[in-house]
Amino acid sequence: MTNFKVRPITYFVIAIAFLLSQYSFSQSTEKQLSKADKNFEALAYINARDIYLDVAKQGYSSADLFRKLADSFYFTGEPEASIEWYEKLISNFSDQVKPEYLFRYAQSLKSAERYADADAVMEKFNVITGNDKRAKSFINKRDYLDFIEKQSGKYDTYTLNINSEFSDYSPSFDHKGNIVFASSRSKSSKIHEWNRMPFLDLFSSKINKDNVSTGESKKLKGKINTKYHESSTSFTKDGNTVYFTRNNFTNNKLGKSRKGVVLLKLYKATLINEKWSDIEELPFNSDNYSISHPALNADDTKLYFASDMKGTRGKSDLFVVDILPGGKYGKPKNLGDNINTEGRETFPYISNNGRLYFASDGHVGLGGLDVFVAVPKENDRYEVFNVGKPINSSKDDFSFVIDEENSTGYFASNRKGGKGNDDIYSFRQTEELITSCKEYLSGIITDNETSDTIANAEVTLLDTDGNIIDKIKSDYDGSYSFEVECDKQYIIRVAIEGYNPNDIIFRSKNTYETQNNVPINFTKEKLLSTSSEPVNIGDDIVDPLQLNTIFFDLDTDEIRPDAIADLQKVITVMKQNPNLKIEVRSHTDSRSSYWYNKKLSVKRMRATVRYIIRKGGIHWRRIRGKAYGERRLKNKCANGVPCTEEEHQENRRSEFIVRQ
């Protein structure tokens, strides 16, 4: 066999050739990336993406490439396709990943209905950001899928035959009952670089009760449509004025931001001879930020919109501006942290009842944009609720409008099964939404010895001040039930002849529509009779009434919530036994000075007596008090003796002694 030897000169030639090829590859790649980056910065995401994908196939990798590849899918409404690239970014360049990419990754996972994976990413997002509202919302609503399931099924949805193979969205009602919407179906030579679709125009269609268009969808007449984008309309009640979104195109001149990007502005038009004319740009627009998606309130005095203007918390926030007489406007006002997050809040709609519907990816949802309803509360605050399925899905769901009088409306979505990129759906609301946190309290009342159920027991629900909220009788099977507010403390009082009175402290959770089961057992024996001498003079009624000791916290005379139920038992027994008289004896632990403790025990005694008199309506002559300070300790814990907090707690107490 012949042996071939490679001479040193051959090594040199091979090395040079390799370096030249690498240099050529590097130069070519840099040119491609430079071109892609320019497209990306100009928001021409699809053009940029084509180049990035080609570069990635050649084996090139970097944090910047994976970031922009993932974002180019994410920002064009294809979050499932972005998952691969966010995963490569995070696994290969974890030290270069900003928190926002974790959030987008979580949202993309939701679009694929990988909720457990998405929640795990949000846990990391919360650890890194700390005070991000989106993270806090997730942490506070870990059971969000359970709530959305409870909220779901309250709408029937229908497909519409007005949809095209292009993008159709942003429906609204005009004064004639027509649906007005934005669509890219126009035969136009201008193609938008963002998604390679024709620019949007405004169309109108008549929809009958069977959700079928009764004729061809037609462009709005007049000068309202141009060769650039128009979308998102809101009509005044008389139908003579429309507010709408358009690219920055005024008086046939295209405006750009300092970065050379054409942004969005709000305009209004007037209906003259059935044509939209007198197009006016609103005065609070700017070339350097977008304002879009107008929504008028019921009396046309306020205009809501989305914007990324100064003061915006996230990608876009919701704002409101007053519409003043004479065609003037107030100063736009951010709707605040109850509504806006670090994400996207957009497509507002104000119902006649003052509810604010909007789309958001910052509040916790199913993925992409979800539709939420914000219910007005006191002090100009809102409480926000996801409207559930089938309005919401794992995709983008947005531009929700509703006629509350007829419980019907429209929304748009890019969910699977549609005809085009975005499609419009109609709906009918069949049930009221959950718009307050309420829970349900129920249980069975039984005899403690026999376990027999007790019917017709009087069950009273009270607040912690002793005010009656509701009163019912237990059913034939001993059952009772109440509707209660979330995260609130209550007293359940049960009374029936022949049994001891029974007061139970109950605190509701903070979980929507939760069922709380609280069984109640009775001891069949009256420990106190109605005679003139119900028990022996000098007895402490704590044991016969099965009371817990009325404890106080360190250095305070405030009645603790866990003592209220026991004080209510004392009140009940005193009402059942009108001749019963009580002496309240108050004590402290040994810490602090003798005279300080004496003074503190006086305060505690008075607080206990005052509660029984005021809350129970007991005559003041039937109850008196004594304050002992630290003189009657129940254990070894005198001054200087080392004791645990639990041992000191035994001494901070009130006693209830039967007197003449």
Secondary structure, DSSP 8 states (H G I E B T S, - for coil): -------HHHHHHHHHHHHHHHHHHHHHHHHHHHHHHHHHHTT-HHHHHHHHHHHHHTT---HHHHHHHHHHHHTTT-HHHHHHHHHHHHHH-GGG--HHHHHHHHHHHHHTT-HHHHHHHHHHHHHHHSS-HHHHHHHHTTTHHHHHHHH-S-EEEEE-TT--SSBEEEEEE-TTS-EEEEES-S--S-EETTTTEE--EEEEE-B-TTS-BSS--EE-SBSS--SS-EEEEEE-TTSSEEEEEEESEETTEE---TTS---EEEEEEEEETTEEEEEEE-TT-BTTB-EEEEEE-TTS-EEEEEE--TT-SSSBEEEEEEEEGGGEE---EE--TTT--SSBEEEEEE-TTS-EEEEESSSS-SSSSEEEEEEE-GGG-EEEEE--TTT--SS-EEEEEEETTTTEEEEEE--TT-SSSBEEEEEEE-S----S-EEEEEEEEEETTT--B--S-EEEEE-TT--EEEEEE--TTSEEEEEEESS-EEEEEEE-TTS--EEEEEE--S-TT-EEE--EEE-S--SS-SSS-SS-TT-BTTTTTT-------TT-----HHHHHHHHHHHHHHHH-TT-EEEEEEE--S-S-HHHHHHHHHHHHHHHHHHHHHHH---GGGEEEEEEETSS-SSS--TT----HHHHHHHS-EEEEEE-
